Amino acid sequence: MKNRKIIILLICTICVISLFIIYYAAVGRPTIISQGDSSLVSDAALDRQSIISQDDSSLVSDSCKEVAKGIVVNFMNWYKSNYDAINKIELVSDDLDSDPPKPYKVDTLGCIAYLKKFQESGFVSSKYLEKWSNYFKDREKYWDANPQFDGPPDGFEYDFVLFTQEIDETLASIKNIQILQIEKTDQNQISVKVDIASMRLSFYLSEYDGKWLIDNIVNGSCE
């Protein structure tokens, strides 16, 4: 009698184990998160995390990429076509031949005329104009405190669009501009990274009343 009870108990145990095996084979192993270790994450949570990581907010639609690319390329072509006229505008004045010689000064009227050219292009935003207006004012303050009488004017040694002194080579290479990357930097801004004659530039564009404009251009090697 005792042996019969043991046999029956073993059979019941085997049946229960078999049912568990069949159940787990059908639905998968249970999700278990350790209560004592917050670093352990369930398989279900990992699946959700992988899905979220694929939903990258930095991704830009193909149509938006084409718009951003077009703006940058058209702006660079505009700058190439208008470079000679823009370059004739004096941003720095000096009177080194006077007695006594006068130090470099920011040519305020020249700077206004320079920025007006960019404003009239229709490619840049008020942020772009404000950035360079403030830059010129800062250089004026700097020279007031640190007069300069010779050499290349500090802060004006390079082109403010191309960030180089190799102007002719870079302008000639605009036709071969390469778009390296286009991505969102935040909800309303896109960055376009380009290569021109081995110069890496980053253009930052924002949308204003349905139109994308350039807020800033940055030397990529300095980012």
C-alpha positions, 0 to 999 in steps of 0.5 A: 500500500505504501509503495503504491502511494509512492508510485502514484506521487511520482506519477503526479510529479512527473505529470506536473513537470511535463505540463510546465515544460509544455507550457514554457515551450509554448509561451517562452520563459517568464519575465523575471526582474530581480527585486534586489538588483535594479541593473537587471532588466527583463527580456521584454524591457530589452525588446522595448529598449531596442525598438526605442533605439531604432526610433532615432530622433536625429533621423531626417526624412529624405524630402527634408534632406533634399531641401537642406542639401539644396539650400547649402549647395545654392548658398555656396554657389551664390557666395561663389558668384558674389565673392568678388563684390563681397570681398571688395567691402572693407571690414577693417580701416587703418591710417598707418601712414598718418603721423602718428599712425592710427591703429586698425579699426572695425569699419562699421559701415563696411560691416553693415554693407557686408551683412546686408549682402547676406541678408539680401541673398535670402539664405541666412536667418537673423541669427546668422546676421546677429552672430556676425554683427556681435563678432564685429562689435567684439573685435572693435572692443578688442582693438580699443583695448589692444591697438594693432598697427601692423600685420594681418588684422587679428580676427580677420585673417580668414574668410568668414564663410569658408574659414580658410585663406585658400580662397581660390582653391576652395571656391573652385571646389564648390562644384564638387561639394560633398554632403557628408551627413544631414541630421537633426540637432533638435526638433527645429534645427538640421545640421548639414556637414560638407566637404569642400577641398578638404575643408569640413564645414557644418551648416545649421539650418532652422525653419522660419515660417515654412522656409529653412534658413542658415543660422550658422556655419562652423569650421568642422575641424573646430567642433 
